[in-house]
Amino acid sequence: MSTPRIRLRALEPGDLDIVVRWENDPKNWPVTSTYIPFSRHLLKEYVEAEKDIYRDKQFRFVIELTENNAAVGFIDLFDVDAVHQRAGVGILIGEYGERGKGYAHEALMELIQHCRSILLLRSIYCNILCENTASVQLFERCGFKINGKKENWFRTSSGWSDEYFLQLEL
């Protein structure tokens, strides 16, 4: 899965340092529901484990630049449900300097096509904090519709935040 600028690929053992850095960055925790850092050992086991999207009900793709093979982020499928033909989607551009360059949009469009034509899913969805307007706009540009709002759903250091549920019928 690729565009002229990015490719989506599976995690490799050589990605461990990036996984440790991005997963343990407290600035990313509000969107990953992480509250304490992961040990390097635990993340090493995760990176090296054999992955099966139907057994594990999830799969993480690395978003990599085609020009230099540099990883800039992750795009995940989670809660993969083969019976109901749906999955959740999450995306993180972990390299701060690469945000706002359209890589997330390209990765999401590639993943949508993969879900439609290879995984044969019927629907994909995501949950986004309402104040994360950049992410809401990204998913809406890719065809997702806001189907609900969970009020006072996510606790932050500054209070409670609402969360949108967005869905795309494939």
N, C-alpha and C positions, 0 to 999 in steps of 0.2 A: 504494500500500500504506500503510494508515494505521489508527490506532486513535483514540479520542477524544483521547489525549494526545500521540502521536507519529506521524510519517510517515517513510517511507523514500523517499529520492529519490537521483537520480544526483548525482555531483560536478559542481559548477559552477565556472567560473573564479574567482568570488568566494570560493571556499572555500580558496584557496591559503594564506592566513595560518594558518588552522586546521590544514591538512595539515602545513605546515612545523612548527608548534608541537607537534602531537601526535606526528608521526613522529620529531622530533628531541628528544623528551623522554626522557632516559636511564631514567626510571622505567618507561617503556613497553617498553623494549628487550627485557627478558626474555621477553615474550609475543609479540614481533614478530620475534625473531631478528635484530635490528639490532645492529650493533657500532660503527658510526661514523655521524655525522650525514649526512643527505642535503643536497646543495646546493639552494638555493632554485630555481636554474635547472632542475635535474633534476626537482624536484617540480612546477614550473610546466609543464614538458613533459608530465608524467604527467597532471596535472589537465586540461590542455587537449586531450589526445589523444582522438581519436574512439574510443569504446569499443564493442567487440563481444564479448559474453560467450563465444561459440563460437570466435572467432578468437584472442582473448587468453587464453581459458580462466580468466578471472577477472572479477569485477565488484565494485566498492565502492559501497555505499549509504551516504549520510549519514543518521544518525538525528537527526531534527529535531523540536523541540517544536512542536506545533500552535498553542499559545497565543501564541507570540511569534517563531516561525520560527528560534529559536536552535539551532544545531547542538550536540549533546551527545556524539556519538560516531560510530563507523563500524561497519558490519557488512559483512563481505566473503564472497563466494564465491570459491574458488580451486581450482585443479586440476579445473576443470569438465571432465568426461569424458562427451561425448554418447553414445559407443558403450556404455559401461558404466553410463550414467545415474546418475552420482554426482558429488558435489562436496564439497570441504572448506568449513568455515565458521569464521570468526574474528570476534570482536567486541571492541570497545574503547569504553568510555565514557571519553572523553578529558578531559572536564571533571570534575575531582575532586569538586566540590561536588554533582554530579548522580549520583554513584554511590550505589547502594543504594536507589534510588527506584523500581525496577521497569522502567526504560526498556529495559534489556537484554533482560529477559524478553518484553516486548511486541514488541520488534524481532525477536527470534528466532522468536517464534510467527508473526509476519507473514511472515518469510522462509521458514519451513517451509511455510506455506500457498502461497506463491508457487512454491517448488520443486516442490510436489506438483501444483498445478493449472495452472501456466503453463509452467514449464520441464520438467515431466513427468519429474522425476528419480525414481529408485528408492530412492536412499540418500544421506544426507548424514552427514558425520563431522567430528570435530575432535580435536585433540591438546591436552591440558591438563596442566601440571605438577601432580603429585599434591598438592603442598602448597597449591595454589590452590583451596582448598575452596569458596570462594564461586562460582567459575566451574564447578567440577564439579557443585555443587548446582544451579546455574542450568540447565545442560544436562540434568541428570537430571530436573528439574521439567518440562522441555519434552519429555520422552520418550526422550532419548538413554540408551543402555545402555553401561556400560564393557565393552568387548570385549577389552581387553588392557592390559598394563602393560609399558612399555619401561624396564628397570632401568638406572640410571646413564646416562641418555640425554642429559641436558642439563647442561652445565657452568655453574656459577654462581661468583661470587666466594667463596662460602662452601663450595664442594664440588660434588658431583654430585647431581642430582635425578632422580627417576623421573618418567615421563610416562605418563598414561593415553591410550588410544585409545578414543573414544566414537563410537557410531554410532546413527543413527536410520533405520529402514526406513520409507519413505513408503508 
